[in-house]
Amino acid sequence: MFTLKKLAYHACDQRDKHWYNTVPNNVPKINIESCCDYLIQITKGKKSVRNTTTVLCTTASKYGHLDCLIFARQMQCSWDSQTCRVAARNGHVECLKYAHEHGCLWDNLTSYNAVKKGHFHCLKYALDNNCPSRNIITYFAAANGNLNCLRYAHEKIGPSNNAIAFFAALGGHLNCLKYVHEKGLPWDESVCNASYTNRHLDCLEYARKHGCPMDRFTRKRIVNDKGLEKTTKMMILNSKK
């Protein structure tokens, strides 16, 4: 059930809520969302549980309202894999834990959403508890520059191909590119091409300095690039590879 603070705040009119949110100092913020309102209306007999389908649990999970999620389940509200997906997408690991530990289904989009938004704790929980996952989440972590997510996803599910380096370079994430190289993962000409095309010169310089190969097409573009500083151009072109 809800705290007395939340119930009291919900009972206030808009003027009183505005006063509470603007005048007193150091008061706890009370966040009322549609899930809170609907559940309170259910307790008052003004709403019906059967009309919520899975929306109520999904909404509670979206806002990270664990109290609403627990209460909704106590009221026999339904849930599905979307409940876990939105928890991961919005970084609400406690809602994700509760849903999974109480039998809610999840799928590969749970871990995907966690990586896409950079929510490491949600990703870690999902992978540690055998959430279905695909190699694409490792690529997304590299493309988005989420080093913690990249490191953990790679350790847990792999893969070990040159696509990881490519996506790190494509996004201009030098920290991820360094991780790939230091782990001994492969890279190829696509890394230099992606780095140069998107003007991620720090990635390009790092890759060339550490022996990443470059194709003739990219080399020719760099030679003819009048906007590139001479010292940078020479360093890139004079690599052994």
Summary of the structure (lengths in Angstrom):
residues: 241
radius of gyration: 24.7
end to end distance: 65.3
largest distance: 76.5
contacts: 768
relative contact order: 0.06
helix: 65%
strand: 0%
